[in-house]
Amino acid sequence: MTIDRYQLVSRHNPVLKKLDPRSPLSIGNGELAFTADITGMQTFPEPYRDNMPLCTQSQWGWHTAPADDGRYFTHHDLSLQYFDVAGRRVGYAVSNEGQEEIYDWLRLNPHRLHLGRIGLEMLTSDGNLAWPDDIQNIYQQLDLWRGILESRFTLGGVPVNVKTCCHPTQGILAFSVVSELLPRGRLKVRLAFPYGSPDKTAADWSSDQKHNTVMIPMDGVDFGLMRILDHNRYFVGIRHSNTGRLYRDGRNEFVMEPATGVSKLEFSVSFTPKPLFEALPSFADIQAACEKHWKKFWLEGGAVTLAGSRDPQANELERRIILSQYLTAIQCTGTMPPQETGLTCNSWYGKFHLEMHWWHAAHFPLWGRSRLLERSIWWYRTILPLAKGIAASQGYRGARWPKMVGPAGYDSPSPIGPLLIWQQPHPIYLAELCYRAHPSPGTLEIYRDIVLETAEFMASYVQYDETNNRYVLGPPVIPAQENHRPETTLNPTFELEYWCFGLNTANQWRKRLGLDENETWREIASRLSALPVMDGFYLAHENCPATFSRFNLDHPSMLGALGVLPGMKVDRGTMMKTLYKVLQEWRLEEMWGWDFPMIAMTAARVGRPDIAVAALLMDSPKNRYLPNGHNCQGERKDLPLYLPGNGGLLTAVAMMAAGWDGCEFGDTPGFPKDGNWTVTWEGLLPMP
């Protein structure tokens, strides 16, 4: 059966009929994203500010603010805290004691920037500035098949129609505004630019004198602007469809208005790190490119339809699947790993967390879109010298990947981050997914250094326990379930399994490359400690005797050893008991969005598809999906969306439909065979 993809996608177009401050809609291309209110622009930012802010963000748009005394610090200015590791001292940037200013500054800088607000300026019939309550007859739809955001409303009974889209390969936004309010002088466009801020909004609107916007000539545009924020620069180009004008209305604000008598205004706006040297395409050009791109996106990737299912939640799960594909495509496919809120707004100052890269992007190859992962996995090559330097400074070989970073790859100081290790094997896993999608010598050569240097660090990081003739992980280490002390954490379950998978996979790469197997890697993988068990359940780590009483919150990471990973060291009976124990006793409200797909993957591998589906749809504050498709994290104001949840959902669904290596449960192994689920899929790859 061939899936009618247009019908599958279109039936889940988000539609808003009122202002919903928690669920604005976004357009983007992986490098640039624009989040709009119910006008299709950023006309009314205030209602969204404390919920899901309206930002324009990019992969390259960052700001570094000087300290109060004008200084810029470096990571070499930090003093390290030293831990004993097998009789030698290893330093980590985990303590701010006596260095609070440097520590905090390095966490806050650089921070991702809101590049600029593009909104309507509308006047009511009595000449007052319009507010949200003045807007009536709202109907806004994101046409997923075309990638076009269409917004209709009335102001004082006069219709306003707005179309918004983003060029699929360039940092250009395009807008079409049609209304009789234009020739009446009651509707204009305002462009406003903020100073940088590390907070959720990525914008400081109260520091106008700290930055500047100057008009400059640029080829191919009607208006060119250069933005100056301390040592940072970027450029804005504007192409106007009519013989209208753009004029300054403040140090960092501009107003655009059409020619007299014109009731249609079309314009495009580019955001670039360098000045443009080519013509900016028109709205019509960008709309056509956008429509072509999104049709191809939906037709060429994998697809899953649940049409015909009897389960009342099937349509909701299908909605989450479709919207998660769209959101991860516009938020998580840039040239760097994404932050946890993508390009919507800032989380952790706009920096990205490499332990989350797998959850954001592992699904792309499984859904037939490996090129979307390959854009960001290449970034590891750019910081490989730095990662090798980190490892060497701590007495290790190979490349040690940081945790919380900006574009340059420097690890941010943190009481937790520098001691995490579960991000280390991610590049091996991600590269393996790319190879499985395109098994060629070229793929091997592209990721060769990433895979081999990662494995070299992993092999040098373990410690040999001579008494028990085994290799151990830690201490000091903080596991994926982060509420454990680094000084006492030993052999975390998920990390042990991941070390085994990573070293064995790296040796497979050596064979594919025509190299001899690395005997040290093989020896370590074979003699890694057994996964820690107590009372028939897997523990978070070996020194954790009370996982299900004191430590039944945060991530139940031990489940990932069989689910996320193929479970080379796992006893399936023990893992099934652990799964049941987690479902019975874990504090679900304390979990995170990707934990639910993790549970689903574990349940599928142990032959409980009923639990797998239930986990994806579990009623928990951090497993809810908003009208715009975003996975929200309860009432957390600092984290209004959480893309690792969306990416994890897609990985789990691909696995539940297409299975995994050695799967014994037939087709769609992660969905119940009770007659309530009708699952049709195409274009998916099995998981390892």
TORLOTOR-960835 format. One record per residue (C-alpha): x, y, z; chain; residue in one letter. Coordinates in nm, 3 decimals, padded with zeros to 5 digits. Example, Ala and Ser with C-alpha at 12.3 -4.5 7.8 and 13.67 -1.06 7.14 Angstrom:
2
       x       y       z ch aa
  01.230 -00.450  00.780  A  a
  01.367 -00.106  00.714  A  s
END
This chain:
688
       x       y       z ch aa
  00.000  00.000  00.000  A  m
  00.131  00.344 -00.096  A  t
  00.059  00.610  00.163  A  i
 -00.127  00.920  00.043  A  d
  00.128  01.155  00.192  A  r
 -00.053  01.475  00.108  A  y
 -00.360  01.363  00.301  A  q
 -00.146  01.229  00.586  A  l
  00.040  01.557  00.630  A  v
 -00.240  01.802  00.556  A  s
 -00.487  01.661  00.807  A  r
 -00.250  01.773  01.080  A  h
 -00.198  02.134  00.970  A  n
 -00.199  02.342  01.291  A  p
 -00.491  02.584  01.302  A  v
 -00.527  02.865  01.558  A  l
 -00.843  03.069  01.606  A  k
 -00.726  03.272  01.901  A  k
 -00.406  03.403  02.050  A  l
 -00.237  03.117  02.234  A  d
  00.078  03.249  02.408  A  p
  00.210  02.896  02.466  A  r
  00.174  02.783  02.106  A  s
  00.296  03.029  01.840  A  p
  00.383  02.888  01.498  A  l
  00.728  02.892  01.338  A  s
  00.882  02.874  00.993  A  i
  01.246  02.804  00.916  A  g
  01.510  02.602  00.734  A  n
  01.742  02.466  01.005  A  g
  01.974  02.766  00.990  A  e
  01.714  03.040  01.050  A  l
  01.373  03.032  01.217  A  a
  01.104  03.291  01.272  A  f
  00.831  03.247  01.531  A  t
  00.510  03.441  01.469  A  a
  00.202  03.547  01.660  A  d
 -00.154  03.524  01.527  A  i
 -00.083  03.803  01.275  A  t
  00.180  03.589  01.099  A  g
  00.447  03.830  01.218  A  m
  00.580  03.948  01.555  A  q
  00.323  04.220  01.611  A  t
  00.226  04.142  01.971  A  f
  00.533  04.005  02.151  A  p
  00.426  04.086  02.506  A  e
  00.166  03.808  02.564  A  p
  00.423  03.553  02.450  A  y
  00.723  03.689  02.640  A  r
  00.678  03.482  02.957  A  d
  00.549  03.180  02.768  A  n
  00.700  03.098  02.427  A  m
  00.875  03.415  02.305  A  p
  00.861  03.540  01.949  A  l
  01.220  03.532  01.825  A  c
  01.415  03.534  01.502  A  t
  01.716  03.310  01.558  A  q
  01.992  03.153  01.354  A  s
  02.277  02.909  01.392  A  q
  02.538  03.181  01.341  A  w
  02.374  03.468  01.534  A  g
  02.553  03.496  01.868  A  w
  02.648  03.782  02.097  A  h
  02.922  03.816  02.356  A  t
  02.875  04.100  02.603  A  a
  03.172  04.243  02.792  A  p
  03.187  04.216  03.170  A  a
  03.092  04.521  03.373  A  d
  03.451  04.645  03.362  A  d
  03.476  04.586  02.987  A  g
  03.683  04.268  03.003  A  r
  03.636  03.949  02.801  A  y
  03.735  03.631  02.981  A  f
  03.863  03.303  02.839  A  t
  03.840  02.947  02.966  A  h
  04.209  02.966  03.058  A  h
  04.109  03.217  03.329  A  d
  03.919  02.947  03.520  A  l
  04.063  02.757  03.811  A  s
  03.981  02.387  03.803  A  l
  03.866  02.153  04.075  A  q
  04.084  01.842  04.087  A  y
  03.971  01.485  04.143  A  f
  04.179  01.177  04.213  A  d
  04.163  00.935  03.919  A  v
  04.363  00.619  03.977  A  a
  04.628  00.811  04.166  A  g
  04.654  01.115  03.938  A  r
  04.487  01.455  03.951  A  r
  04.235  01.546  03.681  A  v
  04.084  01.894  03.670  A  g
  03.728  01.993  03.582  A  y
  03.559  02.334  03.561  A  a
  03.288  02.250  03.811  A  v
  03.337  02.494  04.099  A  s
  03.274  02.869  04.106  A  n
  03.421  02.918  04.452  A  e
  03.629  03.236  04.453  A  g
  03.576  03.293  04.082  A  q
  03.205  03.367  04.054  A  e
  03.244  03.649  03.801  A  e
  03.452  03.449  03.553  A  i
  03.247  03.133  03.602  A  y
  02.914  03.307  03.544  A  d
  03.044  03.514  03.251  A  w
  03.166  03.204  03.068  A  l
  02.830  03.034  03.121  A  r
  02.641  03.335  02.986  A  l
  02.867  03.405  02.688  A  n
  02.833  03.371  02.404  A  p
  02.453  03.369  02.398  A  h
  02.226  03.322  02.103  A  r
  02.073  03.641  01.966  A  l
  01.723  03.748  01.864  A  h
  01.818  03.895  01.526  A  l
  01.524  04.128  01.491  A  g
  01.150  04.170  01.532  A  r
  00.935  04.208  01.220  A  i
  00.579  04.305  01.304  A  g
  00.277  04.498  01.189  A  l
  00.197  04.840  01.324  A  e
 -00.179  04.884  01.303  A  m
 -00.408  05.168  01.402  A  l
 -00.769  05.141  01.503  A  t
 -01.031  05.365  01.340  A  s
 -00.983  05.626  01.612  A  d
 -00.608  05.640  01.550  A  g
 -00.489  05.439  01.849  A  n
 -00.232  05.163  01.828  A  l
 -00.408  04.827  01.795  A  a
 -00.374  04.567  02.070  A  w
 -00.449  04.194  02.065  A  p
 -00.806  04.249  02.188  A  d
 -00.873  04.462  01.880  A  d
 -00.806  04.169  01.648  A  i
 -01.114  03.966  01.551  A  q
 -01.209  03.670  01.328  A  n
 -00.870  03.505  01.366  A  i
 -00.790  03.209  01.143  A  y
 -00.428  03.102  01.116  A  q
 -00.305  02.786  00.946  A  q
  00.042  02.645  00.894  A  l
  00.028  02.463  00.561  A  d
  00.282  02.189  00.627  A  l
  00.282  02.055  00.271  A  w
  00.377  02.397  00.133  A  r
  00.565  02.539  00.431  A  g
  00.352  02.855  00.424  A  i
  00.202  03.025  00.729  A  l
 -00.128  03.191  00.637  A  e
 -00.294  03.433  00.881  A  s
 -00.633  03.602  00.842  A  r
 -00.804  03.842  01.080  A  f
 -00.997  04.165  01.088  A  t
 -00.931  04.499  01.253  A  l
 -01.240  04.712  01.290  A  g
 -01.413  04.488  01.036  A  g
 -01.139  04.535  00.773  A  v
 -00.974  04.206  00.661  A  p
 -00.598  04.156  00.680  A  v
 -00.434  03.859  00.508  A  n
 -00.071  03.772  00.574  A  v
  00.148  03.501  00.424  A  k
  00.483  03.417  00.581  A  t
  00.753  03.183  00.454  A  c
  01.126  03.111  00.476  A  c
  01.366  03.038  00.192  A  h
  01.464  02.669  00.217  A  p
  01.839  02.722  00.175  A  t
  01.909  03.088  00.251  A  q
  01.858  03.308  00.557  A  g
  01.568  03.498  00.404  A  i
  01.214  03.553  00.530  A  l
  00.934  03.665  00.301  A  a
  00.601  03.832  00.377  A  f
  00.287  03.925  00.186  A  s
  00.036  04.160  00.348  A  v
 -00.298  04.236  00.178  A  v
 -00.544  04.481  00.334  A  s
 -00.732  04.800  00.263  A  e
 -00.576  04.929  00.583  A  l
 -00.253  04.983  00.386  A  l
 -00.374  05.266  00.157  A  p
 -00.559  05.421  00.451  A  r
 -00.229  05.464  00.636  A  g
 -00.343  05.241  00.923  A  r
 -00.107  04.952  00.859  A  l
  00.271  04.958  00.833  A  k
  00.559  04.723  00.908  A  v
  00.799  04.788  01.193  A  r
  01.145  04.635  01.217  A  l
  01.308  04.658  01.559  A  a
  01.643  04.527  01.676  A  f
  01.741  04.446  02.036  A  p
  02.065  04.422  02.227  A  y
  02.166  04.067  02.308  A  g
  02.053  03.884  02.619  A  s
  02.121  03.534  02.754  A  p
  01.764  03.503  02.884  A  d
  01.481  03.310  02.722  A  k
  01.380  03.598  02.494  A  t
  01.738  03.640  02.363  A  a
  01.669  04.014  02.358  A  a
  01.733  04.316  02.578  A  d
  01.500  04.596  02.469  A  w
  01.608  04.832  02.747  A  s
  01.969  04.894  02.634  A  s
  01.924  05.094  02.316  A  d
  02.250  05.284  02.362  A  q
  02.461  04.967  02.381  A  k
  02.414  04.880  02.013  A  h
  02.356  05.048  01.683  A  n
  02.200  04.993  01.341  A  t
  02.340  05.178  01.041  A  v
  02.212  05.189  00.686  A  m
  02.469  05.073  00.432  A  i
  02.465  05.000  00.059  A  p
  02.436  04.631 -00.032  A  m
  02.403  04.479 -00.376  A  d
  02.064  04.340 -00.474  A  g
  01.857  04.495 -00.195  A  v
  01.652  04.809 -00.158  A  d
  01.773  04.871  00.196  A  f
  02.083  04.740  00.374  A  g
  02.145  04.751  00.748  A  l
  02.451  04.667  00.955  A  m
  02.396  04.566  01.314  A  r
  02.670  04.649  01.565  A  i
  02.668  04.488  01.909  A  l
  02.999  04.523  02.089  A  d
  03.242  04.310  01.882  A  h
  02.963  04.133  01.693  A  n
  02.830  04.229  01.350  A  r
  02.559  04.101  01.121  A  y
  02.367  04.232  00.823  A  f
  02.004  04.275  00.725  A  v
  01.888  04.319  00.366  A  g
  01.537  04.425  00.265  A  i
  01.374  04.395 -00.075  A  r
  01.052  04.593 -00.118  A  h
  00.796  04.498 -00.382  A  s
  00.658  04.849 -00.427  A  n
  00.800  05.195 -00.459  A  t
  00.751  05.251 -00.091  A  g
  01.002  05.363  00.164  A  r
  01.185  05.256  00.475  A  l
  01.265  05.523  00.730  A  y
  01.435  05.529  01.066  A  r
  01.214  05.566  01.371  A  d
  01.470  05.540  01.647  A  g
  01.828  05.431  01.696  A  r
  01.745  05.066  01.620  A  n
  01.394  05.076  01.472  A  e
  01.264  05.127  01.120  A  f
  00.922  05.158  00.960  A  v
  00.828  05.031  00.616  A  m
  00.525  05.164  00.431  A  e
  00.401  05.106  00.075  A  p
  00.348  05.362 -00.195  A  a
  00.030  05.568 -00.181  A  t
 -00.285  05.377 -00.270  A  g
 -00.129  05.030 -00.260  A  v
 -00.328  04.760 -00.077  A  s
 -00.069  04.484 -00.110  A  k
  00.278  04.486  00.042  A  l
  00.530  04.213 -00.036  A  e
  00.884  04.216  00.097  A  f
  01.171  03.986  00.187  A  s
  01.427  04.025  00.466  A  v
  01.765  03.855  00.481  A  s
  01.977  03.795  00.791  A  f
  02.341  03.714  00.715  A  t
  02.677  03.719  00.895  A  p
  02.827  03.901  00.594  A  k
  02.694  04.162  00.351  A  p
  02.496  04.036  00.054  A  l
  02.656  04.044 -00.289  A  f
  02.366  03.907 -00.489  A  e
  02.007  04.004 -00.555  A  a
  01.758  03.921 -00.283  A  l
  01.473  03.707 -00.422  A  p
  01.117  03.838 -00.418  A  s
  00.830  03.707 -00.210  A  f
  00.697  03.513 -00.509  A  a
  01.036  03.352 -00.571  A  d
  01.072  03.250 -00.207  A  i
  00.718  03.116 -00.186  A  q
  00.777  02.901 -00.494  A  a
  01.107  02.769 -00.358  A  a
  00.944  02.700 -00.022  A  c
  00.656  02.504 -00.174  A  e
  00.891  02.296 -00.390  A  k
  01.116  02.220 -00.094  A  h
  00.844  02.106  00.145  A  w
  00.665  01.891 -00.109  A  k
  00.996  01.715 -00.174  A  k
  01.061  01.684  00.200  A  f
  00.733  01.505  00.264  A  w
  00.754  01.284 -00.045  A  l
  01.114  01.168 -00.008  A  e
  01.142  01.081  00.360  A  g
  00.984  00.798  00.553  A  g
  00.618  00.797  00.646  A  a
  00.394  00.632  00.905  A  v
  00.015  00.645  00.896  A  t
 -00.215  00.519  01.168  A  l
 -00.533  00.571  00.965  A  a
 -00.787  00.298  01.030  A  g
 -00.673  00.238  01.388  A  s
 -00.949  00.185  01.643  A  r
 -00.754  00.319  01.937  A  d
 -00.892  00.665  02.019  A  p
 -00.541  00.803  02.070  A  q
 -00.413  00.699  01.727  A  a
 -00.492  01.034  01.565  A  n
 -00.310  01.221  01.841  A  e
 -00.002  01.003  01.803  A  l
 -00.010  01.055  01.426  A  e
 -00.038  01.432  01.483  A  r
  00.268  01.427  01.706  A  r
  00.461  01.227  01.445  A  i
  00.383  01.469  01.163  A  i
  00.445  01.788  01.360  A  l
  00.764  01.651  01.510  A  s
  00.900  01.590  01.161  A  q
  00.827  01.951  01.067  A  y
  00.964  02.102  01.388  A  l
  01.288  01.905  01.390  A  t
  01.337  01.989  01.020  A  a
  01.320  02.365  01.082  A  i
  01.491  02.363  01.424  A  q
  01.745  02.077  01.433  A  c
  01.906  02.054  01.088  A  t
  02.159  02.334  01.091  A  g
  02.536  02.331  01.068  A  t
  02.572  02.291  01.444  A  m
  02.392  02.071  01.695  A  p
  02.072  02.244  01.812  A  p
  01.998  02.390  02.150  A  q
  01.715  02.213  02.333  A  e
  01.471  02.484  02.225  A  t
  01.610  02.488  01.871  A  g
  01.581  02.827  01.702  A  l
  01.261  02.924  01.883  A  t
  01.403  03.090  02.193  A  c
  01.694  03.057  02.434  A  n
  01.747  02.774  02.679  A  s
  02.072  02.763  02.874  A  w
  02.166  03.093  02.707  A  y
  02.123  02.952  02.358  A  g
  02.402  02.698  02.396  A  k
  02.360  02.341  02.282  A  f
  02.404  02.026  02.485  A  h
  02.591  01.751  02.306  A  l
  02.435  01.474  02.516  A  e
  02.106  01.580  02.355  A  m
  02.234  01.567  01.997  A  h
  02.134  01.202  01.964  A  w
  01.780  01.281  02.080  A  w
  01.746  01.574  01.843  A  h
  01.880  01.410  01.531  A  a
  01.924  01.030  01.542  A  a
  01.584  00.990  01.380  A  h
  01.684  01.160  01.053  A  f
  01.865  00.858  00.899  A  p
  01.595  00.623  01.028  A  l
  01.336  00.833  00.841  A  w
  01.537  00.839  00.518  A  g
  01.679  01.186  00.576  A  r
  02.038  01.123  00.678  A  s
  02.156  01.441  00.502  A  r
  01.974  01.641  00.769  A  l
  02.187  01.481  01.040  A  l
  02.504  01.509  00.833  A  e
  02.482  01.888  00.840  A  r
  02.545  01.897  01.214  A  s
  02.759  01.588  01.273  A  i
  03.022  01.752  01.053  A  w
  03.061  02.017  01.325  A  w
  03.253  01.764  01.537  A  y
  03.532  01.780  01.281  A  r
  03.561  02.156  01.330  A  t
  03.623  02.120  01.704  A  i
  03.826  01.798  01.685  A  l
  04.155  01.975  01.771  A  p
  03.989  02.135  02.072  A  l
  03.836  01.803  02.183  A  a
  04.176  01.635  02.157  A  k
  04.324  01.920  02.359  A  g
  04.065  01.870  02.634  A  i
  04.150  01.500  02.652  A  a
  04.525  01.564  02.656  A  a
  04.497  01.825  02.932  A  s
  04.333  01.559  03.149  A  q
  04.586  01.291  03.063  A  g
  04.373  01.101  02.810  A  y
  04.418  01.010  02.445  A  r
  04.177  01.080  02.162  A  g
  03.897  01.338  02.161  A  a
  03.685  01.425  02.463  A  r
  03.370  01.601  02.350  A  w
  03.236  01.887  02.562  A  p
  02.885  01.908  02.702  A  k
  02.733  02.258  02.698  A  m
  02.886  02.468  02.424  A  v
  02.859  02.754  02.180  A  g
  02.990  02.759  01.822  A  p
  03.359  02.745  01.918  A  a
  03.314  02.424  02.117  A  g
  03.445  02.538  02.456  A  y
  03.284  02.351  02.745  A  d
  03.085  02.580  02.973  A  s
  03.169  02.562  03.343  A  p
  02.903  02.377  03.537  A  s
  02.873  02.168  03.853  A  p
  02.746  01.883  03.632  A  i
  02.833  01.923  03.264  A  g
  03.211  01.865  03.255  A  p
  03.168  01.539  03.446  A  l
  02.910  01.385  03.211  A  l
  03.037  01.117  02.973  A  i
  02.732  00.978  02.794  A  w
  02.772  01.228  02.510  A  q
  03.109  01.071  02.426  A  q
  02.987  00.772  02.218  A  p
  02.717  00.977  02.041  A  h
  02.933  01.068  01.738  A  p
  03.008  00.698  01.683  A  i
  02.640  00.608  01.697  A  y
  02.539  00.898  01.471  A  l
  02.813  00.820  01.221  A  a
  02.702  00.456  01.219  A  e
  02.347  00.563  01.136  A  l
  02.481  00.770  00.846  A  c
  02.683  00.474  00.722  A  y
  02.384  00.241  00.741  A  r
  02.189  00.492  00.533  A  a
  02.477  00.529  00.282  A  h
  02.720  00.235  00.319  A  p
  03.006  00.360  00.106  A  s
  03.381  00.421  00.135  A  p
  03.306  00.792  00.110  A  g
  03.091  00.784  00.424  A  t
  03.365  00.599  00.609  A  l
  03.627  00.855  00.512  A  e
  03.409  01.152  00.604  A  i
  03.357  01.036  00.964  A  y
  03.673  00.827  01.008  A  r
  03.856  01.068  01.236  A  d
  03.547  01.142  01.445  A  i
  03.482  00.773  01.509  A  v
  03.840  00.664  01.574  A  l
  03.942  00.957  01.794  A  e
  03.621  00.919  01.997  A  t
  03.695  00.552  02.058  A  a
  04.055  00.630  02.149  A  e
  03.938  00.858  02.427  A  f
  03.682  00.604  02.547  A  m
  03.951  00.338  02.571  A  a
  04.185  00.564  02.764  A  s
  03.912  00.688  02.998  A  y
  03.831  00.351  03.158  A  v
  04.026  00.233  03.461  A  q
  04.145 -00.121  03.516  A  y
  04.027 -00.280  03.840  A  d
  04.301 -00.537  03.899  A  e
  04.132 -00.692  04.200  A  t
  03.825 -00.790  04.000  A  n
  03.995 -00.816  03.659  A  n
  03.758 -00.570  03.497  A  r
  03.742 -00.223  03.350  A  y
  03.535  00.039  03.528  A  v
  03.388  00.382  03.457  A  l
  03.444  00.643  03.726  A  g
  03.465  00.790  03.969  A  p
  03.448  01.081  03.920  A  p
  03.157  01.073  03.679  A  v
  02.801  01.200  03.667  A  i
  02.564  00.963  03.485  A  p
  02.277  01.051  03.254  A  a
  02.055  01.046  03.563  A  q
  02.228  01.353  03.695  A  e
  02.127  01.344  04.062  A  n
  02.426  01.136  04.172  A  h
  02.751  01.249  04.331  A  r
  03.052  01.226  04.099  A  p
  03.285  01.115  04.378  A  e
  03.082  00.798  04.447  A  t
  02.934  00.713  04.108  A  t
  03.085  00.393  03.971  A  l
  02.986  00.198  03.659  A  n
  02.663  00.369  03.553  A  p
  02.449  00.114  03.370  A  t
  02.368  00.309  03.056  A  f
  02.723  00.436  03.014  A  e
  02.873  00.087  03.054  A  l
  02.650 -00.045  02.779  A  e
  02.724  00.258  02.563  A  y
  03.101  00.211  02.607  A  w
  03.064 -00.149  02.493  A  c
  02.856 -00.048  02.191  A  f
  03.085  00.241  02.099  A  g
  03.413  00.047  02.115  A  l
  03.273 -00.251  01.925  A  n
  03.121 -00.026  01.660  A  t
  03.449  00.165  01.622  A  a
  03.627 -00.165  01.561  A  n
  03.372 -00.247  01.292  A  q
  03.468  00.083  01.130  A  w
  03.835 -00.013  01.142  A  r
  03.755 -00.335  00.956  A  k
  03.548 -00.151  00.697  A  r
  03.839  00.088  00.648  A  l
  04.075 -00.202  00.585  A  g
  04.252 -00.160  00.921  A  l
  04.331 -00.424  01.180  A  d
  04.100 -00.453  01.476  A  e
  04.221 -00.253  01.775  A  n
  04.295 -00.523  02.031  A  e
  04.285 -00.281  02.322  A  t
  03.936 -00.166  02.231  A  w
  03.820 -00.525  02.196  A  r
  03.977 -00.624  02.528  A  e
  03.817 -00.333  02.713  A  i
  03.474 -00.398  02.562  A  a
  03.490 -00.765  02.660  A  s
  03.603 -00.695  03.017  A  r
  03.387 -00.398  03.103  A  l
  03.213 -00.442  03.437  A  s
  02.885 -00.626  03.443  A  a
  02.580 -00.401  03.455  A  l
  02.501 -00.339  03.823  A  p
  02.201 -00.529  03.961  A  v
  02.034 -00.535  04.302  A  m
  01.726 -00.735  04.400  A  d
  01.673 -00.833  04.037  A  g
  01.671 -00.475  03.901  A  f
  01.928 -00.270  03.716  A  y
  02.065  00.019  03.918  A  l
  02.163  00.362  03.795  A  a
  02.520  00.273  03.897  A  h
  02.709  00.026  04.112  A  e
  02.719  00.234  04.431  A  n
  02.349  00.323  04.420  A  c
  02.164  00.090  04.658  A  p
  01.840  00.292  04.664  A  a
  01.762  00.378  04.304  A  t
  01.388  00.325  04.343  A  f
  01.344  00.513  04.669  A  s
  01.579  00.811  04.691  A  r
  01.665  00.820  04.323  A  f
  01.334  00.756  04.145  A  n
  01.332  01.088  03.961  A  l
  01.502  01.252  03.664  A  d
  01.596  01.009  03.385  A  h
  01.549  00.632  03.439  A  p
  01.866  00.599  03.236  A  s
  01.926  00.229  03.305  A  m
  01.640  00.154  03.063  A  l
  01.841  00.303  02.776  A  g
  02.084  00.010  02.791  A  a
  01.822 -00.194  02.605  A  l
  01.617  00.035  02.384  A  g
  01.837  00.323  02.283  A  v
  02.114  00.060  02.266  A  l
  02.094 -00.301  02.149  A  p
  02.181 -00.436  02.495  A  g
  02.498 -00.638  02.434  A  m
  02.549 -00.675  02.810  A  k
  02.182 -00.679  02.910  A  v
  01.980 -00.968  03.054  A  d
  01.634 -00.919  02.905  A  r
  01.451 -01.069  03.201  A  g
  01.624 -00.830  03.437  A  t
  01.550 -00.538  03.209  A  m
  01.182 -00.632  03.190  A  m
  01.164 -00.633  03.572  A  k
  01.341 -00.297  03.576  A  t
  01.092 -00.157  03.326  A  l
  00.798 -00.268  03.541  A  y
  00.964 -00.122  03.850  A  k
  01.013  00.214  03.679  A  v
  00.649  00.222  03.567  A  l
  00.535  00.142  03.920  A  q
  00.758  00.368  04.128  A  e
  00.921  00.638  03.918  A  w
  00.805  00.995  03.967  A  r
  00.674  01.052  03.616  A  l
  00.626  01.424  03.673  A  e
  01.002  01.454  03.731  A  e
  01.103  01.289  03.404  A  m
  01.190  01.473  03.082  A  w
  01.037  01.462  02.736  A  g
  01.283  01.210  02.592  A  w
  01.233  00.967  02.879  A  d
  00.896  00.858  02.744  A  f
  01.034  00.752  02.403  A  p
  01.319  00.581  02.588  A  m
  01.066  00.377  02.786  A  i
  00.884  00.296  02.462  A  a
  01.202  00.168  02.296  A  m
  01.284 -00.053  02.595  A  t
  00.929 -00.189  02.604  A  a
  00.941 -00.269  02.232  A  a
  01.270 -00.460  02.265  A  r
  01.140 -00.676  02.552  A  v
  00.820 -00.761  02.363  A  g
  00.571 -00.529  02.532  A  r
  00.432 -00.314  02.249  A  p
  00.131 -00.223  02.463  A  d
  00.365 -00.048  02.707  A  i
  00.557  00.109  02.419  A  a
  00.250  00.284  02.280  A  v
  00.125  00.374  02.627  A  a
  00.460  00.537  02.708  A  a
  00.446  00.761  02.401  A  l
  00.098  00.878  02.502  A  l
  00.142  00.875  02.880  A  m
 -00.045  01.156  03.056  A  d
  00.239  01.336  03.226  A  s
  00.321  01.709  03.249  A  p
  00.639  01.664  03.041  A  k
  00.485  01.437  02.779  A  n
  00.228  01.683  02.647  A  r
  00.235  01.820  02.295  A  y
  00.100  02.168  02.227  A  l
 -00.121  02.267  01.931  A  p
  00.195  02.374  01.745  A  n
  00.346  02.027  01.801  A  g
  00.607  02.123  02.059  A  h
  00.674  01.894  02.353  A  n
  00.629  02.115  02.659  A  c
  00.791  02.049  02.995  A  q
  00.502  02.109  03.232  A  g
  00.486  02.457  03.376  A  e
  00.857  02.532  03.340  A  r
  00.875  02.892  03.222  A  k
  01.244  02.864  03.132  A  d
  01.182  02.569  02.900  A  l
  00.858  02.626  02.707  A  p
  00.947  02.364  02.446  A  l
  01.176  02.065  02.436  A  y
  01.285  01.931  02.100  A  l
  01.465  01.620  02.236  A  p
  01.115  01.496  02.314  A  g
  01.005  01.543  01.952  A  n
  01.320  01.382  01.814  A  g
  01.298  01.095  02.062  A  g
  00.937  01.033  01.962  A  l
  01.038  00.999  01.596  A  l
  01.324  00.762  01.679  A  t
  01.094  00.546  01.888  A  a
  00.822  00.536  01.621  A  v
  01.073  00.440  01.351  A  a
  01.195  00.158  01.570  A  m
  00.844  00.047  01.665  A  m
  00.747  00.032  01.296  A  a
  01.063 -00.089  01.118  A  a
  01.219 -00.281  01.407  A  g
  01.587 -00.325  01.487  A  w
  01.876 -00.556  01.408  A  d
  01.784 -00.912  01.503  A  g
  01.423 -00.825  01.585  A  c
  01.217 -01.140  01.647  A  e
  00.872 -00.983  01.669  A  f
  00.788 -00.940  01.300  A  g
  00.663 -00.624  01.131  A  d
  00.565 -00.319  01.342  A  t
  00.707 -00.487  01.654  A  p
  00.639 -00.188  01.876  A  g
  00.265 -00.171  01.810  A  f
  00.008 -00.406  01.967  A  p
 -00.146 -00.679  01.750  A  k
 -00.482 -00.656  01.930  A  d
 -00.675 -00.518  01.634  A  g
 -00.678 -00.160  01.764  A  n
 -00.376 -00.041  01.569  A  w
 -00.344 -00.026  01.192  A  t
  00.011  00.081  01.110  A  v
  00.136  00.142  00.758  A  t
  00.490  00.260  00.703  A  w
  00.740  00.311  00.424  A  e
  01.090  00.448  00.381  A  g
  01.214  00.372  00.736  A  l
  01.535  00.200  00.844  A  l
  01.569 -00.036  01.143  A  p
  01.770  00.069  01.446  A  m
  02.096 -00.104  01.541  A  p
END
